[in-house]
Amino acid sequence: MALNPFTWVNRRGSAAIQSTGVTVGTADVRFSFQNHAFLSNWYRGTLYVSLAQAIPAGTTGTLPVLFETNGATQAVTKYNGEALTVADIPGTGVFEFWFDKSTNTLQILTGVV
């Protein structure tokens, strides 16, 4: 009996979402999303995020980027768990991420930063 080595993801296709705002604080930059955008979704797979607002010019490039919805924040990472920072976001547009709800991982995919 052969075992299937694959874990199937994106069972209903890849998710896509657009930011509704951006807030610059002293400790981080937060992109906000429509409330209940992820309600009842135990998602694992690729996620396309349209960052519709530009981070204001002059914002410190080392500030970490967080995503926020329903008052909860989600850290965004690069390889090795390194924080995604303002310097990594070149402007508005669509970015590709990997999201795994079970491990609370949101990582930007290669080729973008």
C-alpha distances in whole Angstrom, upper triangle without the diagonal:
4,7,10,13,15,18,19,23,26,25,28,30,31,34,38,41,44,47,50,52,52,54,55,56,57,53,51,51,49,48,48,46,46,46,43,41,38,39,35,33,30,30,27,28,31,34,37,40,44,46,49,52,53,54,57,59,60,57,56,53,52,51,48,46,45,44,45,45,46,48,45,44,41,41,40,39,38,36,36,37,41,43,43,47,50,50,46,47,49,50,49,46,43,40,37,35,32,32,29,31,29,30,34,33,35,35,37,35,36,39,41,42
4,7,9,12,15,17,20,23,22,26,27,28,31,35,38,41,44,47,49,49,51,52,53,54,51,48,48,46,45,45,43,44,44,41,39,36,37,34,31,28,27,25,25,28,31,34,37,41,43,46,49,50,50,54,56,57,54,53,50,48,48,44,43,42,41,43,42,44,46,42,41,38,38,37,36,35,33,33,34,37,39,40,44,46,47,43,44,46,47,46,43,39,37,33,32,28,29,27,29,27,28,31,30,32,32,34,31,32,35,37,39
4,6,9,11,14,17,21,20,23,24,26,29,32,35,39,41,44,46,46,48,49,49,50,47,45,44,43,41,42,40,41,41,38,36,32,33,30,28,25,24,21,22,25,28,31,34,38,40,43,46,47,47,51,52,53,51,50,47,45,45,41,40,39,37,39,39,40,42,39,38,35,35,34,32,32,30,30,31,34,36,37,40,43,44,40,41,43,44,43,40,37,34,30,29,25,25,23,25,23,24,27,27,29,29,31,29,30,33,35,36
4,6,8,10,14,17,16,20,21,22,25,28,31,35,37,40,42,43,45,46,47,48,44,42,41,40,38,39,37,38,38,35,33,29,31,28,25,22,21,18,18,21,25,28,31,34,37,40,42,44,44,48,49,50,48,47,44,42,42,38,37,36,34,36,36,38,39,36,35,32,32,31,29,29,27,28,29,32,34,34,38,40,41,37,38,40,41,40,37,33,31,27,25,22,22,20,22,21,22,25,24,26,26,27,25,27,29,31,33
4,7,10,13,16,17,20,20,21,24,27,30,34,35,39,40,40,42,43,44,45,42,39,39,37,36,37,35,36,36,34,32,28,30,27,24,21,20,17,17,19,23,26,29,32,35,38,40,41,41,45,47,48,45,44,41,39,39,35,34,33,32,34,34,36,38,34,33,30,29,28,26,26,24,24,25,28,30,31,35,37,37,34,35,37,38,37,35,31,28,25,23,20,20,18,21,19,20,23,22,23,23,25,23,24,27,29,30
4,6,9,13,13,17,17,17,20,24,27,30,32,35,37,37,39,40,41,43,39,37,36,34,33,33,32,33,33,30,28,25,27,24,21,18,17,13,13,16,19,22,25,29,31,34,37,38,38,42,44,45,42,41,38,37,37,33,31,30,29,31,31,33,35,32,30,27,27,25,24,24,22,23,24,27,28,28,32,35,35,31,32,34,35,34,31,28,25,21,20,16,17,15,18,17,18,20,19,21,20,22,20,21,24,26,28
4,6,10,10,14,15,15,18,21,24,27,29,32,34,34,36,38,38,40,37,34,33,32,30,30,28,30,30,27,25,22,23,21,18,15,13,10,10,13,17,20,23,27,29,32,35,36,36,40,42,43,40,39,36,35,34,31,29,28,26,28,28,30,31,28,27,24,24,23,22,22,21,22,22,25,26,26,30,33,33,30,30,33,33,32,30,26,23,20,18,14,14,12,14,13,15,17,16,18,18,20,19,21,24,25,27
4,7,7,11,11,12,15,18,21,25,27,30,33,33,35,37,38,40,37,34,33,31,29,29,27,28,28,25,23,20,21,19,16,14,12,9,9,12,15,18,21,25,27,30,33,34,35,39,41,42,39,39,36,35,34,31,29,27,25,27,27,28,30,28,27,24,24,23,23,23,22,23,23,26,27,27,30,32,33,30,30,32,32,31,28,24,22,18,17,14,14,12,14,14,16,18,17,18,18,20,18,21,23,24,26
4,5,8,8,9,11,15,18,21,23,27,29,29,32,33,35,37,34,31,29,27,25,25,23,24,24,22,19,16,18,17,13,11,8,6,5,8,11,14,17,21,24,26,29,31,31,35,37,39,36,36,33,32,31,28,25,24,22,24,23,25,27,24,23,20,21,20,20,20,20,22,21,24,24,24,27,29,30,27,26,29,29,27,24,20,19,15,13,10,10,10,12,13,14,15,14,15,15,17,16,18,21,22,24
4,5,5,5,8,12,15,18,21,24,27,27,30,32,34,36,33,30,28,26,24,23,21,21,22,20,17,15,17,15,12,11,8,7,5,7,9,12,15,18,21,24,27,29,30,33,36,37,35,35,33,32,31,27,25,23,21,22,22,24,26,24,23,20,21,20,20,21,21,23,22,25,25,23,27,28,29,26,25,27,27,25,22,18,17,13,12,10,10,11,13,14,16,16,15,15,16,16,15,18,20,21,23
4,6,8,10,14,17,21,24,26,29,30,33,35,37,39,36,33,31,29,26,26,23,23,23,21,18,16,17,15,12,11,9,9,9,11,12,15,18,21,24,27,30,32,33,37,39,41,38,39,36,36,34,31,28,26,24,25,23,25,28,25,25,23,24,23,24,24,25,26,26,28,28,27,30,32,33,30,29,31,30,28,25,21,20,17,16,14,13,13,14,16,18,19,18,18,19,20,19,22,24,24,27
4,7,8,12,15,18,21,24,27,29,31,34,36,38,36,33,31,28,25,24,21,21,21,18,16,14,15,14,11,12,10,10,10,11,12,14,17,19,23,24,28,30,32,35,38,40,37,38,36,36,34,31,28,26,23,23,22,24,27,25,25,23,24,23,24,25,26,28,27,29,29,27,30,31,33,29,28,30,29,26,23,20,19,17,16,15,14,15,15,17,20,20,19,19,20,20,20,23,25,25,27
4,6,10,13,17,20,23,25,27,30,32,34,37,35,31,29,26,23,23,20,20,21,19,16,15,17,16,13,13,11,11,9,9,10,11,14,17,20,22,25,28,29,33,35,37,35,36,33,33,32,29,26,24,21,23,22,24,27,25,24,22,23,21,22,23,24,26,25,27,27,25,28,29,30,27,25,27,26,24,20,17,16,14,14,13,13,14,16,18,20,20,19,17,18,18,17,20,21,21,24
4,7,10,14,17,20,22,24,27,29,31,33,31,28,25,23,20,20,17,18,20,18,14,13,16,16,12,13,10,9,7,6,6,7,11,13,17,19,22,24,26,29,31,34,31,32,30,30,28,25,22,21,18,20,19,22,24,22,21,19,20,18,19,20,21,24,22,24,23,21,24,25,26,23,22,23,22,20,17,13,13,10,10,10,10,12,14,17,18,17,16,14,15,14,14,17,18,18,21
4,7,11,13,16,19,21,24,26,28,31,29,25,23,20,17,16,14,14,16,14,11,10,13,14,10,12,9,10,8,7,5,6,8,11,14,16,19,22,23,27,29,32,29,30,28,28,26,23,20,18,15,17,16,18,21,19,18,16,18,16,18,19,21,24,22,23,22,20,23,23,25,22,20,22,21,18,16,12,12,10,10,10,10,12,13,16,18,16,15,13,14,14,15,18,19,18,21
4,7,10,13,16,18,21,23,26,29,27,23,21,18,15,14,11,12,15,14,10,11,14,16,13,15,12,13,11,9,6,5,6,8,11,13,16,18,20,24,26,29,27,28,26,27,25,22,18,17,14,15,15,18,20,19,18,16,18,16,18,19,22,24,23,23,22,19,21,21,23,20,18,20,18,15,12,9,10,9,10,12,12,15,15,19,20,18,16,14,15,14,15,18,18,17,19
4,7,10,12,14,18,20,23,26,25,21,18,15,12,11,8,9,12,12,8,10,13,15,13,15,13,15,14,11,8,6,5,6,9,10,13,16,18,21,24,26,24,26,24,25,23,20,16,15,11,12,12,15,17,16,16,14,16,15,18,19,22,25,23,23,21,18,20,20,22,19,17,19,17,13,12,9,10,11,11,13,13,16,16,20,20,17,17,14,15,14,16,19,20,17,20
4,7,9,11,15,18,21,24,23,19,16,13,10,9,7,8,12,13,10,12,15,18,16,19,17,18,17,14,11,9,6,5,6,7,10,13,15,18,21,23,21,23,22,23,21,19,15,14,11,12,12,15,17,17,16,15,17,15,18,20,23,26,24,23,21,18,19,18,20,18,15,17,14,11,10,9,10,12,13,16,15,18,19,22,23,20,19,15,17,15,17,20,20,17,19
4,6,8,11,14,17,20,20,16,13,10,6,6,5,7,11,13,10,13,16,19,18,20,18,20,19,17,13,11,7,6,5,6,7,10,12,15,18,21,18,20,20,21,18,17,13,12,9,9,10,13,14,15,13,13,15,14,17,19,23,25,23,22,19,16,17,15,18,17,14,16,13,10,10,10,11,14,14,17,16,19,19,23,23,19,19,15,17,15,18,21,21,18,19
4,7,10,14,17,20,20,17,14,11,7,6,5,7,10,13,11,14,17,20,20,22,21,23,22,20,16,15,11,10,8,7,8,11,13,15,18,21,19,21,21,23,20,18,15,13,11,10,10,12,14,15,14,15,17,17,20,23,26,28,26,25,22,19,19,17,20,20,16,18,15,12,13,14,15,17,18,20,19,22,22,25,25,22,21,18,20,19,22,24,25,21,22
4,7,10,13,17,17,14,11,8,6,5,7,9,12,15,14,17,19,23,22,24,23,24,24,22,18,17,13,11,9,8,6,9,10,12,15,17,15,18,18,20,17,16,13,12,10,10,11,13,13,15,14,15,17,16,20,22,26,28,25,24,20,18,17,15,18,18,15,17,14,12,14,15,16,18,19,21,21,23,23,26,26,22,22,19,20,19,22,25,25,21,22
4,7,10,13,14,11,7,6,4,6,9,12,14,18,16,18,21,24,23,25,24,25,24,22,19,17,13,12,9,9,6,8,7,9,12,14,12,14,15,16,13,13,10,10,9,10,12,15,14,15,13,14,15,15,18,20,24,25,23,21,17,15,14,12,15,15,13,14,12,11,14,15,15,18,18,21,20,23,23,26,25,22,21,18,19,18,21,23,23,20,20
4,6,10,11,9,6,5,7,8,12,14,16,19,18,20,23,26,25,27,26,27,27,25,22,20,17,16,12,13,10,10,8,9,13,13,11,13,14,15,12,12,10,10,10,10,13,15,13,14,13,14,15,15,18,21,25,26,23,21,17,16,14,12,15,16,14,16,15,14,17,19,19,21,21,23,22,25,24,27,26,22,22,19,20,20,23,25,26,22,21
4,7,8,6,5,7,9,11,15,18,19,22,22,23,26,29,28,29,28,29,28,26,23,22,19,18,14,15,12,11,8,8,11,11,8,9,11,12,9,10,9,10,12,13,16,18,16,16,14,15,15,15,18,20,24,25,22,20,16,15,12,10,13,15,14,16,15,15,18,20,20,22,22,24,24,26,26,28,27,23,22,20,21,20,24,25,25,22,21
4,6,5,6,8,11,13,17,20,20,23,23,24,26,29,29,29,29,29,30,28,25,25,21,21,18,18,15,15,11,11,14,13,9,10,12,12,9,10,10,11,13,13,16,18,15,16,14,15,15,16,18,21,24,25,22,20,16,15,13,12,15,17,16,19,18,19,22,23,22,24,23,25,25,27,26,28,26,23,23,21,22,22,25,27,28,24,22
4,6,8,11,14,17,20,23,24,26,26,27,29,32,31,32,31,31,32,30,28,27,24,24,20,22,19,17,14,13,15,13,10,9,12,11,8,10,12,13,16,16,19,21,18,18,16,17,16,17,19,21,24,25,22,19,16,16,13,13,15,18,18,20,20,21,24,26,24,26,25,27,26,28,28,30,27,24,24,22,23,23,26,28,29,25,23
4,7,10,14,16,19,22,23,25,25,25,27,30,29,29,28,28,29,28,25,25,22,23,20,21,19,18,14,15,16,15,11,10,12,10,6,8,10,10,14,14,18,20,16,16,13,14,13,14,16,18,21,21,18,16,13,13,11,12,14,16,17,20,20,21,24,24,23,24,23,24,23,25,24,26,24,21,20,19,20,20,24,25,27,24,21
4,6,10,13,16,19,20,22,22,22,25,27,26,26,25,25,26,24,22,22,19,19,16,18,16,15,11,13,15,14,10,9,10,9,5,5,6,7,10,12,15,17,15,14,11,12,10,11,13,16,19,20,16,14,11,10,9,9,12,13,13,17,17,18,20,21,19,21,19,21,20,22,22,24,22,19,18,16,17,17,21,22,24,20,18
4,7,10,13,17,18,21,19,20,23,26,25,25,24,25,24,22,20,19,16,16,12,14,12,11,8,10,12,12,9,9,10,10,7,6,5,6,8,10,14,16,14,14,11,12,11,11,13,16,19,21,18,16,12,10,8,7,11,12,11,14,14,14,17,18,16,19,18,20,19,22,22,24,22,19,18,16,16,16,19,21,22,18,17
4,6,10,13,14,17,16,17,19,22,21,22,21,22,22,21,18,17,14,14,11,13,11,11,9,12,15,16,12,13,13,13,10,9,6,5,5,6,10,13,11,11,8,9,10,10,14,16,20,21,18,17,13,11,11,10,14,14,12,15,14,14,16,16,16,17,16,18,17,20,19,22,21,17,17,14,15,15,19,21,22,19,18
4,7,10,12,15,13,15,18,21,20,21,19,21,20,18,15,14,10,10,8,9,8,10,9,12,15,17,14,15,15,16,13,11,8,6,5,6,9,12,12,11,9,10,11,11,14,17,20,22,19,18,15,12,12,11,15,14,12,14,13,12,13,13,13,15,15,17,16,19,18,22,21,17,17,14,15,14,18,20,21,18,18
4,7,9,12,10,12,15,18,18,20,19,20,21,19,15,15,11,11,10,10,10,12,12,15,18,20,17,19,19,19,16,14,11,9,6,5,6,9,9,10,9,10,12,13,17,19,23,25,21,21,17,16,16,15,19,18,15,18,16,14,15,15,15,17,16,18,17,19,18,22,21,17,17,15,17,17,20,23,24,21,21
4,6,9,7,10,12,16,15,17,16,18,19,17,14,13,10,10,10,11,11,14,15,18,21,23,20,22,22,22,19,17,14,11,8,6,5,8,10,11,10,11,14,14,18,21,24,26,23,23,19,18,18,18,21,20,17,20,17,15,15,14,15,16,15,17,15,18,17,20,21,17,17,15,17,17,20,23,24,21,22
4,6,6,9,11,14,14,17,17,20,20,19,15,15,12,13,13,13,14,17,18,21,24,26,24,26,26,26,23,21,17,15,11,9,6,8,11,12,13,14,17,18,21,24,27,29,26,26,23,21,22,21,25,23,21,23,20,18,17,17,18,19,18,20,18,20,18,22,23,19,20,18,20,20,23,26,27,24,26
4,5,8,9,12,13,16,17,20,21,20,17,17,15,16,16,16,17,20,21,23,27,29,26,27,27,27,24,22,19,15,12,9,6,5,9,10,12,14,17,19,22,25,28,30,26,27,24,23,24,23,27,26,23,26,24,21,21,20,20,21,20,21,18,19,17,21,22,18,20,18,21,22,25,28,30,27,28
4,5,5,9,10,13,14,17,19,19,16,17,16,17,18,18,20,23,24,26,30,31,29,30,30,29,26,23,20,17,13,11,7,6,10,11,13,14,18,19,22,25,28,29,26,27,25,24,25,25,29,27,25,28,26,23,22,21,21,21,19,20,17,17,15,18,20,17,19,18,21,22,24,28,30,27,29
4,6,9,9,12,12,15,16,16,13,13,12,14,15,16,18,21,22,25,28,30,27,29,28,28,25,22,19,16,12,10,7,9,12,12,13,13,17,17,20,23,26,27,24,25,23,22,23,23,26,24,22,25,23,20,19,17,17,17,16,17,14,16,14,17,19,16,17,15,18,19,21,25,26,24,26
4,6,5,8,9,12,13,14,12,13,13,15,17,18,20,23,23,27,30,32,28,29,28,28,25,22,19,16,12,11,8,9,13,11,12,12,15,16,19,22,24,25,22,24,22,21,23,24,27,25,23,26,24,22,21,18,18,17,15,15,12,12,10,14,15,13,14,13,17,18,20,24,26,24,25
4,5,9,10,14,16,17,15,17,17,19,20,21,23,26,27,30,33,35,31,32,32,31,28,25,22,18,15,13,10,10,13,12,14,14,18,19,22,25,27,28,25,27,25,24,26,27,30,28,27,29,28,25,24,22,21,21,19,18,15,15,12,15,17,15,17,17,20,22,24,28,30,28,29
4,6,9,13,15,17,16,18,19,21,23,24,26,29,30,33,36,38,34,35,34,33,30,27,24,21,18,16,14,13,16,15,17,16,20,21,23,26,28,29,26,28,26,26,29,30,33,30,29,32,30,28,27,24,23,22,20,18,15,14,11,13,16,15,17,17,21,23,24,28,31,29,30
4,5,9,12,13,12,15,16,19,21,23,25,28,28,31,34,36,33,33,32,31,29,25,22,19,16,16,14,14,17,15,16,15,18,18,20,23,25,26,23,25,24,24,26,28,30,28,26,29,28,26,24,21,20,18,16,15,11,11,8,11,14,13,14,14,18,19,21,25,27,26,27
4,7,10,13,13,16,17,20,22,25,27,29,29,33,35,37,33,34,32,31,29,25,22,19,17,17,15,16,18,16,16,15,17,18,19,22,23,23,21,24,23,23,26,28,30,27,27,30,29,27,25,22,21,18,16,13,10,8,6,8,11,10,12,13,16,19,20,24,26,25,27
4,7,9,9,13,14,18,20,22,25,27,27,31,33,35,32,32,30,29,27,23,21,18,16,16,15,17,19,17,16,14,16,16,17,19,20,21,19,22,21,21,24,26,28,25,24,27,26,24,22,19,17,15,12,10,7,6,6,8,11,10,11,11,14,16,17,20,23,22,24
4,7,9,13,15,18,20,23,26,27,28,31,34,35,32,32,29,28,27,23,21,19,17,18,18,20,22,19,18,15,16,15,16,17,18,19,17,20,20,20,23,25,27,23,23,26,26,24,22,19,17,13,11,8,5,4,6,8,9,10,9,10,12,14,14,18,20,20,22
4,6,10,13,16,19,22,24,26,26,30,32,34,31,31,28,27,26,23,20,19,17,19,19,21,23,20,19,16,17,15,15,16,16,18,17,20,20,19,22,24,25,22,21,24,24,22,20,16,14,10,8,6,6,7,9,11,12,12,10,10,11,12,11,15,17,17,19
4,7,10,13,16,19,21,23,24,27,29,31,28,29,26,26,25,21,19,18,16,18,19,21,23,21,19,16,16,14,14,14,16,18,17,19,19,17,20,22,23,19,18,20,21,19,16,13,10,7,6,5,6,9,12,14,14,14,11,10,10,10,9,12,14,14,16
4,6,10,12,15,18,20,21,24,27,28,26,26,24,24,23,19,16,15,13,15,15,18,20,18,16,14,15,12,14,14,16,19,18,19,18,16,18,19,21,18,16,19,18,16,14,10,8,6,5,6,7,10,12,15,15,14,12,9,10,9,10,13,15,14,16
4,7,10,12,15,17,18,22,24,26,24,25,23,23,22,19,16,15,13,16,16,19,21,19,18,15,16,13,15,15,18,21,19,20,18,16,18,18,20,16,14,16,15,13,10,6,6,5,6,9,10,13,15,19,19,17,15,11,11,10,10,13,14,12,15
4,6,9,12,14,15,19,21,23,21,22,20,21,19,17,13,13,10,13,13,17,19,17,15,14,14,12,14,15,18,21,19,19,17,14,16,16,17,15,12,14,13,10,8,5,5,6,7,11,11,15,16,19,19,17,15,11,12,10,12,14,15,12,15
4,6,9,11,13,17,19,22,20,22,20,21,20,18,14,14,12,14,15,18,20,19,17,16,17,14,17,17,21,24,22,21,19,16,17,16,17,15,12,13,11,7,5,4,6,9,11,14,15,19,19,23,23,20,18,15,15,13,14,16,16,13,15
4,6,8,9,13,15,18,16,18,17,18,17,15,12,12,10,13,14,18,18,18,16,15,15,13,16,17,20,23,21,20,17,14,14,12,14,13,9,11,8,5,5,6,8,11,12,16,16,20,21,24,23,20,19,15,15,13,15,17,17,13,15
4,7,10,12,15,18,17,19,19,21,19,18,14,15,13,14,15,19,20,20,18,18,19,17,19,20,24,27,25,24,21,17,17,15,17,16,12,12,9,5,6,8,11,14,16,19,20,23,24,27,27,24,22,18,19,16,19,20,20,16,18
4,7,9,12,15,14,16,16,18,17,16,13,14,13,14,16,19,19,20,18,18,18,17,20,21,24,27,25,23,20,17,15,13,15,15,11,12,8,6,9,11,13,16,18,21,21,25,25,29,28,24,23,20,20,18,20,22,21,17,18
4,6,8,12,11,14,13,16,15,15,12,14,14,16,18,21,21,21,19,19,19,17,19,20,24,26,24,22,19,15,14,10,12,13,9,9,6,5,9,12,13,17,18,22,23,26,27,30,29,26,24,20,20,17,20,21,20,16,16
4,6,9,7,10,10,13,11,12,10,12,13,15,18,21,20,20,17,18,17,16,18,19,22,24,22,20,16,13,11,8,10,11,8,9,7,8,12,14,15,18,19,22,23,26,26,29,28,24,23,20,19,17,20,21,20,17,16
4,6,6,10,11,14,12,14,13,15,16,18,20,23,22,22,20,21,20,19,21,22,25,27,25,23,19,17,14,10,12,14,11,12,10,11,15,18,18,22,22,26,26,29,30,33,31,28,26,23,23,21,24,24,24,20,19
4,6,9,10,13,13,15,15,18,19,21,24,27,25,26,23,23,22,21,22,23,26,28,26,23,20,17,14,10,11,14,12,11,10,13,16,19,20,23,24,27,28,32,32,35,33,30,28,25,24,22,24,25,23,20,19
4,6,8,12,12,15,15,18,20,22,25,28,26,26,23,24,22,21,22,23,26,27,26,22,19,17,14,10,11,14,13,13,13,16,19,22,22,25,26,29,30,32,33,36,34,30,29,26,25,23,26,26,25,21,20
4,6,9,8,11,12,14,17,19,22,25,23,23,20,20,18,18,19,20,23,25,23,19,16,14,11,8,9,12,12,12,13,15,18,21,20,23,23,26,26,29,30,32,30,27,25,23,22,20,23,24,23,20,18
4,6,6,10,11,14,17,19,23,26,24,23,20,20,18,17,18,18,21,22,20,17,14,13,9,7,8,12,12,13,14,17,20,22,21,23,23,26,26,29,29,32,29,26,24,22,21,20,23,23,23,20,17
4,6,8,10,14,17,19,23,26,24,23,20,19,16,15,15,15,18,19,18,14,12,10,6,5,4,8,9,11,13,16,18,20,18,20,20,23,24,27,28,30,27,24,22,20,18,17,19,19,19,16,13
4,6,9,13,16,19,23,25,23,22,18,17,14,13,13,14,16,17,15,12,9,9,6,6,6,9,11,13,15,18,20,21,19,21,20,22,23,25,26,28,25,22,20,18,17,16,19,19,20,17,14
4,7,10,13,15,19,22,20,18,15,14,12,12,12,14,17,18,15,12,9,8,5,6,8,10,11,14,15,17,19,20,18,20,19,21,21,23,24,26,23,20,19,17,16,16,19,20,21,18,15
4,7,10,13,17,19,17,16,12,11,8,8,9,11,14,15,12,10,6,6,4,6,9,10,11,14,15,17,18,19,16,18,16,18,18,20,20,22,20,17,15,13,13,13,16,18,19,16,14
4,7,10,14,17,15,14,10,9,7,6,9,11,15,16,13,11,7,6,5,6,10,9,9,13,13,14,15,15,13,15,13,15,15,18,18,21,19,15,14,11,11,11,15,17,18,15,13
4,7,10,13,12,10,6,6,5,6,9,12,16,17,14,13,9,8,9,10,13,13,12,16,15,15,16,16,14,15,13,15,14,16,16,18,16,13,12,10,11,12,16,18,20,17,16
4,7,11,10,8,6,5,7,7,11,14,18,19,16,15,12,11,12,13,16,15,13,17,16,15,15,14,13,14,12,14,12,14,14,17,16,12,12,9,12,12,16,19,20,17,17
4,7,6,6,4,6,9,11,14,18,21,22,19,19,15,14,15,16,19,18,17,20,19,17,18,17,16,17,15,16,14,16,15,18,17,14,14,12,15,16,19,23,24,21,21
4,5,6,7,9,12,14,17,21,24,25,21,22,19,18,19,19,23,21,20,23,21,19,19,18,18,18,17,18,15,17,15,18,18,14,16,14,17,18,21,25,26,23,24
4,6,8,11,15,17,20,24,27,28,24,25,22,21,22,22,26,25,23,26,25,23,23,22,22,22,20,21,18,19,16,19,19,16,18,17,20,22,25,28,30,27,28
4,7,10,13,16,20,23,26,27,23,23,20,20,21,21,25,24,23,26,24,23,24,23,22,23,21,22,19,20,17,20,20,16,18,17,20,22,25,29,30,27,27
4,7,10,13,17,20,23,23,20,20,17,18,19,20,23,22,21,25,24,23,23,22,21,21,19,19,16,16,14,16,16,12,14,14,17,19,23,26,28,25,25
4,7,10,13,17,20,20,16,17,14,14,15,16,20,19,18,22,21,20,21,20,18,19,16,16,14,15,13,16,15,11,12,11,14,16,20,23,25,22,22
4,6,10,13,16,17,13,14,11,11,13,15,18,17,16,20,20,19,19,18,16,16,13,13,11,12,11,13,12,8,9,8,11,13,16,19,22,19,19
4,7,10,13,13,10,10,7,8,10,13,16,14,15,18,19,19,19,18,15,15,12,12,11,12,12,14,12,9,8,7,9,11,15,17,20,17,16
4,7,10,12,9,9,6,6,9,11,13,11,12,15,16,16,16,15,12,12,9,10,10,12,13,15,13,10,8,5,6,7,11,14,16,14,13
4,7,8,5,5,4,5,9,12,13,11,12,16,17,18,18,16,13,12,9,10,10,12,14,16,13,11,8,6,5,6,9,11,14,12,11
4,7,6,5,6,6,9,12,12,10,12,15,17,18,18,16,13,12,10,10,12,14,16,18,15,14,10,9,5,6,7,8,11,10,8
4,5,6,9,9,13,16,15,13,15,18,20,22,21,19,15,14,12,11,13,15,17,18,15,15,11,11,8,8,9,9,12,12,10
4,5,9,11,14,18,17,15,18,21,23,25,24,23,19,17,15,14,15,15,18,18,14,14,11,12,10,11,12,12,16,16,14
4,6,9,12,16,16,14,17,20,22,23,23,21,18,16,13,12,13,14,15,16,12,12,9,9,8,10,12,13,17,16,14
4,7,9,13,13,11,14,18,20,21,22,21,17,17,14,14,15,16,18,19,16,14,12,11,9,11,13,13,16,15,12
4,6,10,11,10,12,16,17,19,20,19,16,16,13,14,15,16,18,19,16,14,11,10,9,10,13,14,16,14,12
4,7,8,6,8,12,14,15,16,15,12,13,11,13,14,17,18,20,17,15,12,10,8,8,11,12,14,11,9
4,5,5,7,10,12,14,16,16,14,15,15,17,18,20,21,24,21,18,16,13,12,11,14,15,16,13,10
4,5,5,8,10,12,14,15,14,16,16,19,20,23,24,26,24,21,19,16,15,13,16,16,17,13,11
4,6,7,10,13,15,16,14,17,17,20,21,24,26,28,26,23,20,18,16,14,16,15,15,12,9
4,6,9,12,13,13,11,13,13,16,18,21,23,26,23,21,18,15,12,10,12,12,11,8,6
4,6,8,9,11,9,12,13,16,18,21,23,26,24,21,19,15,13,11,13,13,12,9,8
4,7,9,11,11,14,15,19,21,25,26,29,27,25,22,19,16,13,15,14,13,9,9
4,7,10,10,14,16,20,21,25,26,30,28,25,23,19,18,15,16,17,15,11,12
4,7,9,13,15,19,20,24,25,29,27,25,22,19,18,15,16,17,16,12,14
4,7,10,13,17,18,22,24,27,26,24,21,18,17,13,14,16,14,11,13
4,7,10,13,15,19,21,24,24,21,19,15,14,11,12,13,13,10,13
4,7,10,13,16,18,22,21,18,16,12,11,7,8,10,10,7,10
4,7,10,13,16,19,18,16,14,10,9,6,6,9,9,8,11
4,6,10,13,15,14,13,10,7,5,4,5,9,11,10,12
4,7,10,12,11,11,8,6,5,6,7,10,13,13,14
4,6,9,9,7,6,5,7,9,10,14,17,16,17
4,5,6,6,5,7,9,12,13,17,20,19,20
4,5,5,7,8,12,15,16,20,23,22,23
4,6,8,11,14,17,18,22,25,24,25
4,5,9,11,15,17,20,23,22,22
4,7,10,13,16,19,22,21,21
4,6,10,12,15,18,17,17
4,7,10,13,16,14,15
4,6,9,12,11,11
4,7,9,8,8
4,7,7,8
4,5,7
4,6
4
